[in-house]
Amino acid sequence: MGQPVEDGSGEDGSQGASRFELPPGQRLQRGWPVTHYGPVPKFRPERWEFRVFGATTDDEKHGWTHDEFTALPYTTVVADLHCVTKFSMLGAEWGGVPAATILRLAPPAPDVTHVMVWAEYGFSSNLRLSDFAAERTLFATHKDGELLTAEHGFPLRLVVPHLYAWKGPKWVRGIEYMTADRRGFWEERGYHNIGDPWREQRYSYQEEPGDGPEL
């Protein structure tokens, strides 16, 4: 599920700064620290399912077993990871299934504006649909050509390269299409509703009108 920990580059999904440039307040990290909230879940492939539900175009739920999900088209994205706790890891190669593939196979209804990403233990993180649909948003199964470790999110974590890493949870199990914004786990606990590292959007007190759902 991921503590406000870990992703980003640039201010949208397709544009980014130099891979050697750090967002304000960040420091370069050698290696990849393990940081998360709660225990590491045990992976049971026979019980694992990725679900898409909520405001789908056909009003139906969609699901993939682990074998079915990992058989979807695989791609790689080179992207930095910016943790809200102020470390940045630059130039990682992430491999997995593009979010755009899920949007194509299980389309959202026309009035969907946001997505809630659900992970193990009921952890959640909300995203604007435009952030989720960005070209480089990826459901990662690999980093630098190797399977993710359990501590880093195996079998699946979301990578949203232009946002702080907590917006891309570890141990993802599905997504919910929403027609109105709703705060996720860390957003309910004082973290910024959007989480753009280049604007240093760390905490909810920094939010401007329109950044979050109405209270």
C-alpha positions, 0 to 999 in steps of 0.5 A: 500500500505504500506510505507517502513514499516513492514517483515523478518527473515533470508536470504531466504524463508525457513531459518531464525535466532532465532525468538529472534534475530534482524537484524542489526539496528533494535529495538524490537517493542511491538504491531504493529504500523500502518504506511502507505502512503496515505489513507486506501482504502474502501473494496467493496467485490462485486468489489474486484478481485485478478488478475494475468497477464503479462507473464503467461504460457498460455498468459491469465489473471487469476482472483479470486473474494474475495469469490473465493480467500478466499476459496483457501487452507489456511495455517499459517506461524510464522514469524517476521516483520522487518520495514525499519524504524527500528522496528521489531515485532517478532513471529507473526502467519500469515494466508492466501494463500501461494504464491506457490498456486498462482504460481501453479494455474496461472503459470509464463512463463519459462522466468519470473524472477520477479514479480510486486505486485500491490495494491490499488491506483496503489501502487507496489513492485517488487520482484525476482521470487525466493523471491515470490516463497519462501516457507513462502511467503504468501498472508495474510488474518489473523494475530494471528488467527484474520482477518487483520484490514483495517489499517493493510491491510485487505482484503489482504497483502503480507508477505515475511518474509525474506525481509523488510516489504515494499516488502510485500504491504498492500491491494494487488489486483494482481501480474504481471509476468515480464521477466525483473526487474522493480522498484516498488513505493518505489524502485523508490523513493530511497529504495533498490531494494532487501530489505534484513534486514539481510544485512541491504539493506535499500537504493538504494545507497547501491546497488551493481551490479546486485541488481537492473535493468539497468538504 
